[in-house]
Amino acid sequence: MPTADQGRPPADRPPRQGGSFGLPAATALVVGSIIGTGVFALPSALAPYGPIALVAFVLVTVGALALAATFGRLAERVPGSGGPYVYAREAFGEFTGFLTAWSYWITAWAGNAAIVVAWVGYVEVFVNKGHHTWGSVAIALVGLWLPAVVNLAGVRSIGAFQVVTTVLKFLPLAFMATAGLLFVRSGNLGAFNASGTSAVGAVSAAAAIALFSYIGLETASVAAGRVREPRRNVPRATVYGTLACAAIYLLGTLAVFGTVPHARLVGSTAPFTDALNTIAGGTWAGNLVAVAAIVSGLGALNGWTLICAEMPMAAARDGLFPAAFGRTRGEVPAFGIVSATVLASVLTVVSYTRFTKVFTEIVLLSVLTAVIPYLVSAAAQLYWLALRGRAELDRRRFARDVTVAVLALVFSYWSIQGSGYQTVYYGLFTILLGIPGYIWLKRPHAVRFGRDPATRT
């Protein structure tokens, strides 16, 4: 593990120059990580709430854009790899940085499990049409390990693969978000609030699920050390990618809600396929969407497999994650890639054999563990603005940045609240499991440098 940088504050480290990703590849990383298979499965997950879920989607989109702008501003200040981890560590110290990295690491590999579950639903348009459990598990494991192999082949392979899969996935989604709107029928929408709960409760619950669709907006900042001119390109890639996804998401989900009857949509495993089949008649159009969803899922898994290793690598180089995560083979953090894929595989197998709503259960856990780093990042931005904002920014820019950061912070709290008591309980328990690991990692360093906590005054 490299030791030259260990112990130096992240803001003092020079960003890596000559990164492999330019603006197009960095934007593709954001779009490819946001638009996985989640968007292809989301209409079914939101259908039990009815069209009121679209209200939640609009609110989540506003919050996601606030987060994107916040990450863009933070990336201008700290352009190295690590994203939320380095922001938390610089603002609030090592312990907060560690918990942020730990929480985000759980999000990354648990999110891969959610992505691959949705991906399997579209693969099974062609094979295992009876959805036999162990057949689904086998397909899911192929979906997890193929992107891992691509990542292990090298960073240039990752960037090229990401651009190609992003273009291929965008086309059918763009079609549904434009031409698909012409086929919307109000009779297909069902009751506006079909949840059986209050409007506020339905919006909050639907928003917690909808937020999963935007997880990944921070990926350019997490991999900033691999981006050329990161202070310029990371903020642009983050905002451009999120805006593009927002337009596709809102209009595409509305089109599916309006073309597939509500009762059928609730039980669908491939809602976009069902929507295209309804529009075109027969099955050929739906099969094309299924192919696009399969490509999309592989692209998302490819990007997220890289992210699973990038943040732990940054934390490991600061002594806040096991040293194995900081070692690379060439430029590839092989241990981080393999370990995350193993954990995602285990969670996927357990989910198929234990959970009744596999996609929704994993989504809610992933959202909660992602929102914690989002909240801390927004708090870090507010901390910096309170500390030096008035001195370094003009009044107009200062007011705008404060407004955006406050909106991102409030949105993060709201997302936690909407995840539900059970998810918050298990998610918080999982996050706090990292504390013994922090103690184990830090004590040898404290003793080595004469800072034994038991003897300090």
Disulfide bonds with the S-S distance in Angstrom:
none
